[in-house]
Amino acid sequence: MKKLSLVLAVVAATSLMAADGAALYKKCAGCHGAKGEKKALGKSAVIQGWDVAKTEEALKGYKAGTRNVHGMGGLMKGQVASMSDADIKAVAEYIHGLK
């Protein structure tokens, strides 16, 4: 019984620590729209429904400072600087599901 309780506690803690794409996306929504339907600052592509891998690649490029589409590299680098790889994956999965 003790082993089962420990396993359940670990599973619960892991679930709580998992990145929440919807919560992370809130800081993106100001420019990209609640459903990713806007061209951010009138410059970016509409990101609604983007493929997970495409979004991850873009965000990691901005974070590394190697991506600068429409002159947005500096702004986006600041937005993703504190995101972990798990955060980037979670927000990419969330964006993929936007309709």
C-alpha positions as CSV (number, residue, x, y, z in Angstrom):
1,M,0.0,0.0,0.0
2,K,2.9,2.4,0.8
3,K,4.4,1.8,-2.7
4,L,1.1,2.6,-4.3
5,S,0.7,5.8,-2.3
6,L,4.3,6.8,-3.3
7,V,3.6,6.1,-7.0
8,L,0.4,8.1,-6.9
9,A,2.2,11.0,-5.2
10,V,4.9,11.0,-7.8
11,V,2.4,10.9,-10.7
12,A,0.4,13.8,-9.1
13,A,3.6,15.9,-8.6
14,T,4.7,15.2,-12.2
15,S,1.3,16.3,-13.5
16,L,1.4,19.5,-11.5
17,M,4.9,20.3,-12.8
18,A,4.0,19.7,-16.5
19,A,4.0,22.8,-18.6
20,D,0.5,24.2,-19.2
21,G,0.3,25.4,-22.8
22,A,-2.9,27.3,-22.3
23,A,-1.4,29.3,-19.4
24,L,1.8,29.9,-21.3
25,Y,0.0,31.1,-24.4
26,K,-1.7,33.9,-22.4
27,K,1.3,36.1,-22.9
28,C,1.3,35.4,-26.6
29,A,-2.4,36.2,-27.0
30,G,-1.9,40.0,-26.7
31,C,-0.2,40.1,-30.1
32,H,-1.3,36.8,-31.8
33,G,-5.0,36.8,-30.6
34,A,-6.8,34.5,-28.3
35,K,-7.0,31.8,-31.0
36,G,-3.7,32.7,-32.8
37,E,-5.9,34.3,-35.5
38,K,-4.0,37.7,-35.8
39,K,-0.9,38.7,-37.6
40,A,1.2,39.9,-34.6
41,L,1.8,43.7,-34.9
42,G,0.5,43.3,-38.4
43,K,3.7,41.5,-39.4
44,S,3.7,37.9,-38.5
45,A,1.9,34.9,-40.1
46,V,-1.3,33.8,-38.5
47,I,-0.1,30.9,-36.2
48,Q,-3.5,29.3,-35.5
49,G,-3.2,25.6,-35.9
50,W,0.5,25.6,-36.8
51,D,2.2,22.2,-36.8
52,V,3.8,21.4,-33.4
53,A,7.3,20.8,-35.0
54,K,7.1,24.1,-37.0
55,T,6.1,26.1,-33.9
56,E,8.8,24.5,-31.7
57,E,11.4,25.2,-34.4
58,A,10.3,28.8,-34.7
59,L,10.3,29.4,-30.9
60,K,13.6,27.7,-30.4
61,G,15.1,29.8,-33.2
62,Y,13.8,33.0,-31.6
63,K,15.2,31.9,-28.2
64,A,18.6,31.2,-29.7
65,G,18.6,34.5,-31.5
66,T,18.9,32.7,-34.9
67,R,15.4,33.6,-36.2
68,N,14.4,37.1,-37.2
69,V,11.3,37.0,-39.4
70,H,9.9,40.4,-40.3
71,G,12.3,42.0,-37.9
72,M,10.6,40.4,-34.9
73,G,13.6,38.4,-33.6
74,G,14.5,40.7,-30.7
75,L,10.9,41.0,-29.5
76,M,10.3,37.3,-29.7
77,K,13.6,36.4,-28.1
78,G,12.5,38.4,-25.1
79,Q,9.1,36.6,-25.0
80,V,10.6,33.1,-25.1
81,A,13.8,33.6,-23.2
82,S,12.5,32.1,-20.0
83,M,10.7,29.2,-21.6
84,S,12.1,25.7,-21.1
85,D,12.0,23.1,-23.9
86,A,9.0,21.6,-22.1
87,D,7.3,25.0,-22.0
88,I,8.0,25.4,-25.8
89,K,6.5,22.0,-26.5
90,A,3.5,22.6,-24.4
91,V,2.7,26.0,-26.0
92,A,3.4,24.5,-29.5
93,E,0.9,21.7,-28.8
94,Y,-1.6,24.3,-27.6
95,I,-1.2,26.5,-30.7
96,H,-1.6,23.4,-32.9
97,G,-5.0,22.8,-31.3
98,L,-6.3,26.4,-31.8
99,K,-9.2,26.7,-34.2
